[in-house]
Each structure stands twice: as C-alpha cells, then as structure tokens.
Amino acid sequence: MKKQEYMDAQLLSGNKNTGFTVSQIYYSTYQVSKLTSHLEVHPKDYSSQLGLWKLLGKRRRLLTYLSNTNTGLYMKVLKKLGIRGLKVR
C-alpha cells in the first residue's frame, strides 16, 4: 500500500467525500509536497512557485475554517500530516 493510500485510509476513515474539509486539506498537502520536490530540482520554475503559493493560501484558509468549526479534528489533522498550526495573533 502506498503512503498516500495509507494516509488516506487513516485520516479520512473511509470518508471518500472530496468536499469534506479534511480531505481537501489532505490532498492540498499532498500537492504541496509534490510541488516542493519539483521546485528543489527546478528552482527557477516561477509558474510552479506561484501555484505553490496559491495552494498554500488555500490550505491555510481551509485550516482556519477547520480550526474554527472543529478544534479536535483540526489538532488531529495537524498531528497526522505533520504540518504546523496557524499563527495566533
């Protein structure tokens, strides 16, 4: 089983609804990791860099929404994906 499929099964718990906030965060994190590895090889690819910035902004907005609606699930997602939480102002 691939790492992506394993994380999908663990995180989503069988929920295949792509509109589910957690699944959107998961898939955007997967895309971020792919783009990051691409940019390590091709550092001057500015169109990919712009796409990465847009994707990071979208993921940040989704994380903000999830933290406001379901804090327990938000913390679980952060721990499973190994990403930092939002900055508190």
N, CA, C and O atoms as a MOPAC input file, in Angstrom:
PM7 MOZYME 1SCF
protein

 N      0.84200 1    -1.17200 1     0.00000 1
 C      0.00000 1     0.00000 1     0.00000 1
 C      0.89500 1     1.24500 1     0.00000 1
 O      1.84000 1     1.33900 1     0.78300 1
 N      0.59100 1     2.18200 1    -0.87200 1
 C      1.38000 1     3.39900 1    -0.95900 1
 C      1.14100 1     4.27300 1     0.25800 1
 O      0.14000 1     4.13000 1     0.96000 1
 N      2.08300 1     5.18500 1     0.49700 1
 C      1.96300 1     6.08200 1     1.64500 1
 C      0.70400 1     6.94400 1     1.52400 1
 O      0.02200 1     7.19900 1     2.51700 1
 N      0.40000 1     7.39200 1     0.29500 1
 C     -0.78300 1     8.23100 1     0.08800 1
 C     -2.05400 1     7.46800 1     0.43900 1
 O     -2.93500 1     8.01000 1     1.10600 1
 N     -2.16000 1     6.22800 1     0.00100 1
 C     -3.34600 1     5.42600 1     0.28800 1
 C     -3.45900 1     5.13300 1     1.78300 1
 O     -4.55900 1     5.12200 1     2.33400 1
 N     -2.32400 1     4.89700 1     2.43700 1
 C     -2.32900 1     4.62600 1     3.87000 1
 C     -2.82100 1     5.84700 1     4.64400 1
 O     -3.67700 1     5.73000 1     5.52000 1
 N     -2.27600 1     7.01800 1     4.31600 1
 C     -2.70100 1     8.24500 1     4.99100 1
 C     -4.16500 1     8.53700 1     4.70500 1
 O     -4.89300 1     9.01700 1     5.57500 1
 N     -4.59500 1     8.24400 1     3.47700 1
 C     -5.98900 1     8.45800 1     3.10600 1
 C     -6.89500 1     7.60100 1     3.97700 1
 O     -7.90600 1     8.08200 1     4.48700 1
 N     -6.53600 1     6.33600 1     4.14700 1
 C     -7.35600 1     5.42900 1     4.94500 1
 C     -7.34600 1     5.82600 1     6.42500 1
 O     -8.37600 1     5.75800 1     7.09600 1
 N     -6.18900 1     6.23800 1     6.92500 1
 C     -6.07300 1     6.60300 1     8.33100 1
 C     -6.79400 1     7.91200 1     8.64400 1
 O     -7.50100 1     8.01800 1     9.64700 1
 N     -6.61000 1     8.89400 1     7.78500 1
 C     -7.10300 1    10.23100 1     8.07800 1
 C     -8.58400 1    10.37800 1     7.79200 1
 O     -9.32200 1    10.95600 1     8.59000 1
 N     -9.01400 1     9.86400 1     6.67200 1
 C    -10.39500 1    10.08600 1     6.26800 1
 C    -11.35100 1     9.06200 1     6.85200 1
 O    -12.56200 1     9.28200 1     6.84400 1
 N    -10.84800 1     7.97000 1     7.34900 1
 C    -11.66200 1     6.91700 1     7.96500 1
 C    -12.75900 1     6.43000 1     7.03000 1
 O    -13.89900 1     6.22800 1     7.44800 1
 N    -12.41200 1     6.24600 1     5.77600 1
 C    -13.37100 1     5.71600 1     4.81400 1
 C    -14.27700 1     6.75700 1     4.20200 1
 O    -15.10700 1     6.41200 1     3.36000 1
 N    -14.15800 1     8.01700 1     4.58500 1
 C    -14.99600 1     9.06800 1     4.02100 1
 C    -14.38200 1     9.51300 1     2.69900 1
 O    -13.33800 1    10.16600 1     2.69000 1
 N    -15.01800 1     9.16700 1     1.58500 1
 C    -14.48600 1     9.49100 1     0.26600 1
 C    -15.09900 1    10.76400 1    -0.30100 1
 O    -14.96000 1    11.03600 1    -1.49300 1
 N    -15.77000 1    11.54100 1     0.53000 1
 C    -16.37200 1    12.78700 1     0.09400 1
 C    -15.26800 1    13.81300 1    -0.14000 1
 O    -14.59700 1    14.22500 1     0.80600 1
 N    -15.07400 1    14.22900 1    -1.39200 1
 C    -13.99700 1    15.17200 1    -1.68600 1
 C    -14.32100 1    16.58300 1    -1.22400 1
 O    -13.43700 1    17.43900 1    -1.21600 1
 N    -15.55400 1    16.84900 1    -0.84100 1
 C    -15.91200 1    18.15000 1    -0.31200 1
 C    -15.63800 1    18.27400 1     1.17300 1
 O    -15.71200 1    19.37000 1     1.72900 1
 N    -15.32100 1    17.15900 1     1.82400 1
 C    -15.00400 1    17.14800 1     3.24600 1
 C    -13.73600 1    17.97300 1     3.46800 1
 O    -12.75200 1    17.79000 1     2.75100 1
 N    -13.74300 1    18.85800 1     4.42900 1
 C    -12.63700 1    19.78500 1     4.64300 1
 C    -11.32000 1    19.05700 1     4.87900 1
 O    -10.28000 1    19.47300 1     4.36900 1
 N    -11.35900 1    17.98000 1     5.64200 1
 C    -10.13300 1    17.23400 1     5.94300 1
 C     -9.55200 1    16.62700 1     4.67100 1
 O     -8.33400 1    16.62500 1     4.49100 1
 N    -10.39900 1    16.11500 1     3.79200 1
 C     -9.88300 1    15.52700 1     2.56000 1
 C     -9.27700 1    16.60000 1     1.66500 1
 O     -8.27900 1    16.34500 1     0.99100 1
 N     -9.85800 1    17.78800 1     1.64500 1
 C     -9.28600 1    18.87900 1     0.85400 1
 C     -7.92600 1    19.29200 1     1.41000 1
 O     -6.99800 1    19.56100 1     0.64700 1
 N     -7.80700 1    19.34400 1     2.72900 1
 C     -6.52300 1    19.68300 1     3.35100 1
 C     -5.49500 1    18.60300 1     3.04600 1
 O     -4.33800 1    18.90300 1     2.75000 1
 N     -5.92000 1    17.34800 1     3.11900 1
 C     -5.00800 1    16.24500 1     2.84400 1
 C     -4.48800 1    16.30600 1     1.41200 1
 O     -3.28200 1    16.20700 1     1.18500 1
 N     -5.38900 1    16.46600 1     0.44800 1
 C     -4.97100 1    16.47400 1    -0.95000 1
 C     -4.14200 1    17.70800 1    -1.28200 1
 O     -3.22600 1    17.62400 1    -2.10000 1
 N     -4.43900 1    18.84400 1    -0.67300 1
 C     -3.61400 1    20.02200 1    -0.92100 1
 C     -2.22200 1    19.83300 1    -0.31200 1
 O     -1.23600 1    20.29700 1    -0.88500 1
 N     -2.12800 1    19.16400 1     0.83300 1
 C     -0.82400 1    18.87200 1     1.42900 1
 C     -0.02200 1    17.93400 1     0.54100 1
 O      1.19100 1    18.08800 1     0.39800 1
 N     -0.69700 1    16.96900 1    -0.05100 1
 C     -0.03100 1    16.05900 1    -0.98000 1
 C      0.50100 1    16.83100 1    -2.18800 1
 O      1.62500 1    16.59300 1    -2.63100 1
 N     -0.29900 1    17.75200 1    -2.72000 1
 C      0.13400 1    18.56000 1    -3.86300 1
 C      1.29500 1    19.47600 1    -3.46900 1
 O      2.21300 1    19.68200 1    -4.26300 1
 N      1.26300 1    20.02000 1    -2.26200 1
 C      2.34900 1    20.87600 1    -1.78400 1
 C      3.65200 1    20.09000 1    -1.73400 1
 O      4.69800 1    20.60300 1    -2.13200 1
 N      3.60400 1    18.86600 1    -1.25500 1
 C      4.82500 1    18.05900 1    -1.18000 1
 C      5.35600 1    17.73500 1    -2.57100 1
 O      6.56800 1    17.71400 1    -2.78400 1
 N      4.45400 1    17.48200 1    -3.51900 1
 C      4.88900 1    17.22400 1    -4.89500 1
 C      5.52600 1    18.46600 1    -5.50600 1
 O      6.57900 1    18.37700 1    -6.13600 1
 N      4.89500 1    19.62500 1    -5.32300 1
 C      5.44400 1    20.86100 1    -5.88300 1
 C      6.76100 1    21.24400 1    -5.21700 1
 O      7.66100 1    21.76100 1    -5.87900 1
 N      6.87900 1    20.99900 1    -3.93200 1
 C      8.11600 1    21.31700 1    -3.22600 1
 C      9.27600 1    20.48600 1    -3.75700 1
 O     10.37200 1    21.00500 1    -3.96900 1
 N      9.03600 1    19.20100 1    -3.97200 1
 C     10.10500 1    18.35800 1    -4.51300 1
 C     10.43900 1    18.76300 1    -5.94800 1
 O     11.59600 1    18.67600 1    -6.35900 1
 N      9.44600 1    19.20000 1    -6.71000 1
 C      9.69300 1    19.66900 1    -8.07700 1
 C     10.54600 1    20.94100 1    -8.06100 1
 O     11.45700 1    21.09500 1    -8.87400 1
 N     10.24400 1    21.84300 1    -7.13600 1
 C     10.98200 1    23.10500 1    -7.07500 1
 C     12.40300 1    22.92800 1    -6.54500 1
 O     13.26100 1    23.77300 1    -6.79900 1
 N     12.66200 1    21.85900 1    -5.82100 1
 C     14.03600 1    21.58400 1    -5.40000 1
 C     14.90300 1    21.23300 1    -6.60100 1
 O     16.08800 1    21.56200 1    -6.63700 1
 N     14.30400 1    20.56000 1    -7.58600 1
 C     15.03400 1    20.18300 1    -8.79800 1
 C     15.08200 1    21.35300 1    -9.78300 1
 O     16.09400 1    21.56300 1   -10.45100 1
 N     13.98700 1    22.11100 1    -9.87300 1
 C     13.86100 1    23.21700 1   -10.82400 1
 C     13.59800 1    24.52200 1   -10.06400 1
 O     12.45400 1    24.97400 1   -10.00200 1
 N     14.63100 1    25.13000 1    -9.49100 1
 C     14.40800 1    26.29600 1    -8.63200 1
 C     13.93200 1    27.55100 1    -9.36400 1
 O     13.39500 1    28.45500 1    -8.72400 1
 N     14.11100 1    27.63600 1   -10.67800 1
 C     13.70200 1    28.83400 1   -11.41500 1
 C     12.35000 1    28.68600 1   -12.09600 1
 O     11.99100 1    29.51000 1   -12.93700 1
 N     11.61000 1    27.66700 1   -11.75300 1
 C     10.28100 1    27.44800 1   -12.33500 1
 C      9.28000 1    28.31600 1   -11.57600 1
 O      8.67100 1    27.88100 1   -10.59900 1
 N      9.12500 1    29.54700 1   -12.04600 1
 C      8.32900 1    30.52300 1   -11.30600 1
 C      6.83300 1    30.27100 1   -11.40700 1
 O      6.08600 1    30.64400 1   -10.50300 1
 N      6.38400 1    29.64800 1   -12.48400 1
 C      4.95300 1    29.34700 1   -12.57500 1
 C      4.55900 1    28.27900 1   -11.55200 1
 O      3.47100 1    28.34000 1   -10.97800 1
 N      5.42600 1    27.31700 1   -11.32800 1
 C      5.15300 1    26.32000 1   -10.29000 1
 C      5.23800 1    26.94500 1    -8.90400 1
 O      4.50000 1    26.56800 1    -7.99400 1
 N      6.13900 1    27.89700 1    -8.75700 1
 C      6.26700 1    28.58900 1    -7.47800 1
 C      5.00000 1    29.38600 1    -7.16700 1
 O      4.54600 1    29.41200 1    -6.02300 1
 N      4.43400 1    30.03300 1    -8.17800 1
 C      3.18900 1    30.77300 1    -7.99700 1
 C      2.05100 1    29.82100 1    -7.63800 1
 O      1.23200 1    30.12700 1    -6.77200 1
 N      2.00100 1    28.66100 1    -8.30700 1
 C      0.99000 1    27.66000 1    -7.98400 1
 C      1.12800 1    27.15000 1    -6.56300 1
 O      0.12900 1    26.90400 1    -5.88700 1
 N      2.36100 1    26.99100 1    -6.10700 1
 C      2.60500 1    26.54800 1    -4.73100 1
 C      2.10200 1    27.58700 1    -3.73900 1
 O      1.47500 1    27.23600 1    -2.73900 1
 N      2.36700 1    28.85600 1    -4.00300 1
 C      1.90100 1    29.91100 1    -3.10200 1
 C      0.38400 1    29.95100 1    -3.03400 1
 O     -0.18600 1    30.12600 1    -1.95700 1
 N     -0.27600 1    29.79100 1    -4.17800 1
 C     -1.74200 1    29.78500 1    -4.19500 1
 C     -2.28700 1    28.59700 1    -3.41100 1
 O     -3.25500 1    28.72500 1    -2.66100 1
 N     -1.65900 1    27.45100 1    -3.59100 1
 C     -2.09600 1    26.24200 1    -2.89800 1
 C     -1.88900 1    26.36000 1    -1.39100 1
 O     -2.72300 1    25.90400 1    -0.61000 1
 N     -0.78100 1    26.97000 1    -0.98400 1
 C     -0.53500 1    27.17700 1     0.44200 1
 C     -1.56600 1    28.12400 1     1.04600 1
 O     -1.98800 1    27.93300 1     2.18700 1
 N     -1.97100 1    29.13700 1     0.29500 1
 C     -3.00400 1    30.05200 1     0.77500 1
 C     -4.34400 1    29.36500 1     0.92400 1
 O     -5.07100 1    29.60100 1     1.88900 1
 N     -4.66800 1    28.51100 1    -0.03600 1
 C     -5.93000 1    27.77100 1     0.03500 1
 C     -5.92800 1    26.82900 1     1.23300 1
 O     -6.91900 1    26.72900 1     1.95600 1
 N     -4.80100 1    26.13400 1     1.43900 1
 C     -4.71000 1    25.21400 1     2.57500 1
 C     -4.80400 1    25.96900 1     3.89600 1
 O     -5.41700 1    25.48200 1     4.84600 1
 N     -4.20200 1    27.15300 1     3.96200 1
 C     -4.27300 1    27.96300 1     5.17700 1
 C     -5.71300 1    28.38200 1     5.47500 1
 O     -6.14200 1    28.35900 1     6.62800 1
 N     -6.45500 1    28.76300 1     4.43800 1
 C     -7.86200 1    29.13300 1     4.64200 1
 C     -8.68800 1    27.93700 1     5.09500 1
 O     -9.56000 1    28.07200 1     5.95300 1
 N     -8.41600 1    26.76300 1     4.52200 1
 C     -9.13000 1    25.55900 1     4.94600 1
 C     -8.80100 1    25.20100 1     6.39300 1
 O     -9.68200 1    24.80000 1     7.15400 1
 N     -7.53200 1    25.34800 1     6.77000 1
 C     -7.14200 1    25.07200 1     8.15300 1
 C     -7.78900 1    26.06100 1     9.11600 1
 O     -8.17200 1    25.68500 1    10.22400 1
 N     -7.91300 1    27.31500 1     8.70800 1
 C     -8.58500 1    28.31100 1     9.54500 1
 C    -10.04000 1    27.93000 1     9.75400 1
 O    -10.55300 1    27.99400 1    10.87100 1
 N    -10.70000 1    27.53500 1     8.67800 1
 C    -12.10400 1    27.12700 1     8.77800 1
 C    -12.25500 1    25.92300 1     9.70400 1
 O    -13.14600 1    25.89100 1    10.55300 1
 N    -11.37400 1    24.92900 1     9.53300 1
 C    -11.46100 1    23.72700 1    10.35700 1
 C    -11.18200 1    24.04000 1    11.82400 1
 O    -11.83500 1    23.48700 1    12.70900 1
 N    -10.22100 1    24.91700 1    12.08900 1
 C     -9.92200 1    25.25000 1    13.48900 1
 C    -11.07400 1    25.99600 1    14.14700 1
 O    -11.28100 1    25.87000 1    15.35400 1
 N    -11.82300 1    26.76600 1    13.37400 1
 C    -12.96500 1    27.49500 1    13.93300 1
 C    -14.17300 1    26.59400 1    14.15400 1
 O    -14.96600 1    26.83900 1    15.06300 1
 N    -14.32300 1    25.55600 1    13.33600 1
 C    -15.50600 1    24.71000 1    13.43100 1
 C    -15.30500 1    23.47400 1    14.29800 1
 O    -16.20200 1    23.10100 1    15.05400 1
 N    -14.12800 1    22.82600 1    14.20200 1
 C    -13.90300 1    21.57600 1    14.92100 1
 C    -12.44200 1    21.52200 1    15.37600 1
 O    -11.58300 1    21.03000 1    14.64500 1
 N    -12.16600 1    22.01200 1    16.55000 1
 C    -10.79600 1    22.13100 1    17.03800 1
 C    -10.13400 1    20.76900 1    17.25200 1
 O     -8.94200 1    20.61100 1    16.98800 1
 N    -10.89200 1    19.79600 1    17.72500 1
 C    -10.32400 1    18.46500 1    17.95700 1
 C     -9.85300 1    17.81600 1    16.67100 1
 O     -8.76100 1    17.25000 1    16.61900 1
 N    -10.66500 1    17.89600 1    15.64400 1
 C    -10.29300 1    17.33900 1    14.34400 1
 C     -9.12900 1    18.11400 1    13.74300 1
 O     -8.26700 1    17.53100 1    13.08500 1
 N     -9.09900 1    19.41100 1    13.96200 1
 C     -8.00500 1    20.26000 1    13.48700 1
 C     -6.67500 1    19.79400 1    14.08100 1
 O     -5.68900 1    19.64800 1    13.35800 1
 N     -6.64600 1    19.56400 1    15.37800 1
 C     -5.41500 1    19.10700 1    16.03100 1
 C     -5.00100 1    17.72600 1    15.53200 1
 O     -3.81400 1    17.45300 1    15.35700 1
 N     -5.98300 1    16.86100 1    15.30400 1
 C     -5.70500 1    15.52000 1    14.79600 1
 C     -5.09200 1    15.58600 1    13.39700 1
 O     -4.15400 1    14.85100 1    13.09000 1
 N     -5.62100 1    16.46100 1    12.55800 1
 C     -5.10900 1    16.61800 1    11.19300 1
 C     -3.67600 1    17.13600 1    11.22100 1
 O     -2.82500 1    16.65000 1    10.47700 1
 N     -3.40500 1    18.12200 1    12.07700 1
 C     -2.05000 1    18.66200 1    12.17000 1
 C     -1.05300 1    17.58800 1    12.58600 1
 O      0.04900 1    17.50300 1    12.04400 1
 N     -1.45500 1    16.77200 1    13.55200 1
 C     -0.56100 1    15.72400 1    14.03300 1
 C     -0.32200 1    14.66100 1    12.96200 1
 O      0.81300 1    14.23100 1    12.75800 1
 N     -1.39200 1    14.23400 1    12.27300 1
 C     -1.26600 1    13.18400 1    11.26000 1
 C     -0.43700 1    13.64000 1    10.06900 1
 O      0.38800 1    12.88200 1     9.55800 1
 N     -0.65200 1    14.88900 1     9.61800 1
 C      0.04500 1    15.37200 1     8.43200 1
 C      1.42700 1    15.92800 1     8.75000 1
 O      2.25700 1    16.08200 1     7.85400 1
 N      1.67300 1    16.22600 1    10.01000 1
 C      2.98200 1    16.74900 1    10.39200 1
 C      3.22000 1    18.16900 1     9.90600 1
 O      4.33800 1    18.52100 1     9.52900 1
 N      2.17000 1    18.98700 1     9.91400 1
 C      2.31400 1    20.37500 1     9.49000 1
 C      2.12300 1    21.28900 1    10.69300 1
 O      1.54900 1    20.89700 1    11.70900 1
 N      2.61700 1    22.52000 1    10.55600 1
 C      2.49400 1    23.48400 1    11.64300 1
 C      1.08400 1    24.03000 1    11.70700 1
 O      0.35500 1    24.04400 1    10.71500 1
 N      0.72000 1    24.47300 1    12.87900 1
 C     -0.58200 1    25.09800 1    13.05900 1
 C     -0.57400 1    26.53600 1    12.58000 1
 O      0.43700 1    27.04200 1    12.09500 1
 N     -1.70500 1    27.17400 1    12.72200 1
 C     -1.84500 1    28.55900 1    12.30600 1
 C     -1.20700 1    29.48500 1    13.32800 1
 O     -1.14800 1    29.17100 1    14.51700 1
 N     -0.73300 1    30.62600 1    12.85500 1
 C     -0.19600 1    31.63100 1    13.76400 1
 C     -1.34600 1    32.29300 1    14.49100 1
 O     -2.35600 1    32.64700 1    13.88200 1
 N     -1.19500 1    32.46100 1    15.79200 1
 C     -2.22900 1    33.09800 1    16.59900 1
 C     -1.84500 1    34.55700 1    16.77700 1
 O     -0.72600 1    34.86800 1    17.18600 1
 N     -2.76700 1    35.44300 1    16.47200 1
 C     -2.47000 1    36.87300 1    16.58800 1
 C     -2.99800 1    37.42400 1    17.86300 1
 O     -2.84100 1    38.61500 1    18.13300 1

